[in-house]
């Protein structure tokens, strides 16, 4: 159990790399070049278990391993159950496939209208621009393609994708993801955003990125300048545990916010990592301190080899129930299950609605008390419509 109050853990620093000059440590390209990828790399700083060594052998065929020096410093080398360690160092359990697990758990392939462009929801699309990440999460939904360990051969067709978006006026929202789009050069990011900004029916563009968490050094002045090439850009980061909320990440988030980019966070509910209310409450409070709105808490997808990290969805519901009314509504994410085979994100909430009658809604409050809210009486010539149908269902 990690304590709720982690205020003494804001600063990360150079840690194992204390002798590295600042000009290297704060260079994101140095962080990428010096990622830890092998058992020999890890063994210089921690003792790998037999399970982890086996996991590293498996990873060559499933999902590559790479951890930036910055993020590696967050691992407690003396704790085999460290929540950071379990997210990025593979386990032998990755070779255990349950019958209900899928290589494409949320059905993206069948909604891919152009190589790299997924059109599942009516008014928005997912644009995948790379298969590379700064570090690789062991529960990755796109492990079939990310890092190319499985030989997917990802080749996005950006020109055709942009033409598709331009010709479909119902599309008002583009989510740019991958892999991690912030690994593209500043020039490529700026060019892509500029092209999207010229599509008049696009209302806003979002980036989904874990780069600020794995490598806050990437948030440079030149990157911020490139991000200004779209007038309404949003960014979702991905933080799962309060120990990831360092001073460096906070500074990176504040730089983005000062450039007018709203920030949200998407966490994944993970067994033994964040599946209790104390850890989750500490996380969401830290996010607000960094001006990041907790957005989604995802149930871990049914990705092959992830059963050892999947918590019971009932745990997610209980976490939300334990937050509602006990902290500000700004801090509470929406718990969702991304339905298998392309069903989309389905909200899963505690049940506060006890009963609906023709006269009233009977409600349970956050502390279990019952309240009644009267329904308006329809006029004689007014149909109850959807509300009436709901009451009679």
N, C-alpha and C positions, 0 to 999 in steps of 0.2 A: 504494500500500500504506500502510495506516495502522498505526502501531506498536501493539504489544500493550499497552504500558504508557502509559495516558493519564491518569495520576493528576493531571497539572497542568491538566486540563480540566474539573474538577468544577463550577466556578462560571460561570454564564451572565451574570447581571447585566442592566442595561438596554441596553447596547450602543448601537445607533443612536438609542435613545430616552432617552439619559442626562439630558436636560433635563426629562423628564416627572416630575411630583411622585409620591412614593411612593403616595399615596392613590389615584392613577389606575393606576399600573403594577401594583399588587397587587390591583386590582379586576378580576375575571374578566369582568365586563360591559364594562369599558373595553377589554380585550383583544379581545372579540368585536366591538365597534363599530369598532375600528381595524385590523381584518384587512386584509392586502394582497390585492387581488383583480384588479388590472389591470396591463397593461404599464406604464402611467404610474406606478402605485404602486411596482412593482419597480425601475423605472429610476432612482428617486431614490437607490437604495442599491447597485445592481449593474448591470453591462452585460449586457443580455439578448442571447443569440445569435439568429441568424435562425431556428434550429430552435425555440427557446423562444417566440419571437414567433408563429410559425406555430401552435405548440401552444396558445398562449393563445387564438387565434382558434377553433381546433377545440373547445376546452374548453366554449365557450358552448353547444354542442350535445351534448356527451358527459358531462362531469362538471365541475361548477363548480370554480373556483379560489378558495381563501381560506386565508391563512396568518396565524396570530396573530403579533403583534410579538415576543412571547417566543420562539416557535419559529423565526421568521425570523432572529433573532440567531445561531442555531446554524449558519447557512449561511456557508461561506467564500466571500465575494463574489469573490475572485480565482481561484477554482478552478471551472471549468465542470463538472468531474466530481465535485464535492463530493457525498458520499453523502446529505446532508440535502437538498440542492438537487434531486437527481434524484427524490426521493420525492414532492415537493410542487409543483414547477414543471413544467408539462406540456411534452411534446416533440411535434414533428410526427409522430413514430412512432405516436402514439395514433390516427392516421387509417389506419394500416396494419393490416388485419384478416387474420389467417391463417385458412385453411379450417377448422381444428379449434377455433377460438375461439367462445365462446357468450356471449349476453347474460346468461344465468342459468347460470353454469358448474357449480354444484353442485346444481342441480335443486331449489331451494327452492320455486318456485312450485307444482310439482305435489304438494308435501307441505304446502301452506298450507291448513289445515283451517278457519281463520277469518281474515279480513283481519288480517294482522300476526302470526299464530301458525302456526309451522311445527312439525309433529309427524312427524319422520323416524325417530328412534330410539325403541325401545319405552318407555323409562322417563323420557324427558325431552323438553322442548319448547323452542323458540326463540321468544321474545316480542319482536317488533320494535315499538318505541314511538315512533320518530321517524325522519325521513329527513335530518336535519341533523347536521353535524359541525363541530367547531371549526376543523379544517383538513381538506383532502381528499387522501387518498393516491391517487396516480395508478394504482395497481394494484388499486383497490377491487373486491372481489368483488361488491358490490351497487351498482356504478355505474349499473345500469339504473334504480335508484330513488333512490339517495342524491343529494341536492341538487336533484332533480327537473329536471335539465338536459334529460333525455330525455322529460319530460312524463308520467312514470309516474303521478302523482297518488296518492301514498301516503296512505291514510286508515285507520289501525288502529282496530279495534273492541275496545277494552279490556274493556268490560263482557261482551261475548260470549266473548272470549278467557278471561277469568277464570272464567266459567261453565263453559266447556269443561274447563279445568284442574280445577275443583272436581268435575266429574262423571266424570272419568277417574282412578280411584284408582291406576292403574299409573304415573302421573306422579309422580315423587319429586324432580325437579330442573327448575328453570326458569332458562334463560339469558336475561337481558334485554339486548337489543342494539338496533341501528338501522342507520344513523345512530349517534349516540352518546347513550345514555340520560342521561349526567351533564349534558347541556345542558338537561334539564328543570328546572323550578324545584324548590327544596327541598321545597315543599309537595306537588307532584305526585309526586316520588320517595317522600316519606314516606307519602303516601296509598296509592300502589301497593304498597309493601312491607307496609304494615299489612294491606291486603286479602289479600295472598298469605300472610301469617303466620297467617291464620285458616283456611287450608285444611289440615286435620290430616294428610293424607297427603304433603304436601310436606316433604321432609327438609332441603333447602337451596335457596338462590337465588343465582344468580351474575350479576354485571354484567360485560359486555365493554365496555371503554372505552379510548379513546386520549386522552381529555381531560387526565388527569394529565400526559401527555407533551407535549401541545400547549399546555397551559395549567394548570400546577400551581396557579395562583392560585385555581382553582375549588374546591380542597379546603379549604373554610372550616369553621369551628366549627359553623355552622348546617347545612351539608350533612352533616357527621359525625353531628350529632344526628338528622337525618332517616334516615340509613342505619341507625340503631339500631332502626328500626321492624320489622326482621326479626331473629329470634334467631340465624340461621345464614346470614350473608351472606358471600359470597366475591367477589373482584374480580380479573379478568384485565386487565392492561394490555398495551400493544402497543409494544415498543421493538425497533428493528431494528439500531441501530448504537450503539457505545459513546459517541459524541459526544452522543447524546440523554440520557445519564445525567448530568445536572447536579446540583449541590447542591440546586437548587430541587425537582427531581423526587425526589431522595432525601428531602428534608424532608417532601414531600407523602406519600410512601410510608410513612415512619415514623409520621406522624399517623394514617394508616389502620390500620396494624398496632397502634398503641397503643389503638385502638378495638376491637380484637379481630377485624379483618377480614383473613383470609389473602389473600396476593397471589400471583398467578402471572403469567407473561409469555408471550405468543404472538408470535413473530417470523415474518416471511415471508422465505424465501430469495430474494434479489434480486440480479440480475447487476450487478456493479460496485459493489455497496453493502455486502453482508455475505457474499459467496460465497467466503470464504477462512477458514482456521482461525484465523489470528491475530486477525482482527477478531471472529470469533465467540467465541473464548476470552476476549478482553477484555470483550466484552458480557456473557457469562454470569457472569464473576467480579464485574463491577460490579453486576449484578442481585442477586447474593447479598449484596453489601455493603449493598444497599438493602432487604434482607429480602424479596426477590422471587424466587420459585422459577421458573427456566426451565421452561416447561410444554410448549409445542409449538414446533417449527420447521416451518412449512408450506411445501410446494412452492407456488409462485405459481399460483393458479387460472388456467384458460383463459379469462380475461375478454377481451373484444374490445379490441384495441389495446394489449395488454400484452406482446407477444412480445419487445420490446426489453428488458424487465425480468426475463424468465423465465430462470433458470439451468437447466442440465441437472440433473435429479434425481440423477444419479450424483455430482454435486458435493456435494449434501446428505449422501449416504451416506458419502462420504469425510471430510466434516467431522465427522460423528458418530464415525467410526472413529478419527479423529485426536484426539478428545476422550476416548473411553472408555479408562480406565486411566491417563490423563495429567492428569486433574483429578478432583475429587470427583464422585461420582454425583449429588449434589444439583444440580450445575450443568448436567447434560446433559439437554437437552430431547428429547422424542420427535419424530423426523422423520416427517411424515405427508404423504400425498397425499390431499386431499379429492376422492374419485373423481368424475369428471364424471357429470352427469345423476342425482345423488342417491345415489351408492354409499356415501357416508359416508367418514369418516376411516380411512385404511388405513395402519398403521405400515409404514415402510420402513427396514430396519435392515441394518447390515453382517452378513454371514453368519459367525457364530461356531460354528455347528453343522455339522460336517463330514460326519458320518454317524451313523445310528442303526441298530444291529443288535439282535438279540433279547437280547443280553447287556449292551450298553453304549452310552453316548453318547460319541462321539468329538468333541472340542471343540478349537477354536483359541482361544488366549488373545489378549488385546489386543496382545501383542508377537509374535504369530505362532507361539508354541510349541503343540505338540499335547498334549492331556490326555485321559484316559479316565475316565469316571464309570460305575461298574457299575450295572446295573438290578437292582432287587430281584427275587428269584425268587418267582413266584406259587405259592401252595399248590396242591395237586392239585385242589382243588374251587373254585379262584378263577379267574375269567376275567381275561384280560389287558385286556379292555375297550378303551377308547380308546387306551391306550398300545400294546396289542398290534396294534390296527388300524394305528396310525401306523408301527410297526416293519415291518409287512408291506406297507405301501402302496408 
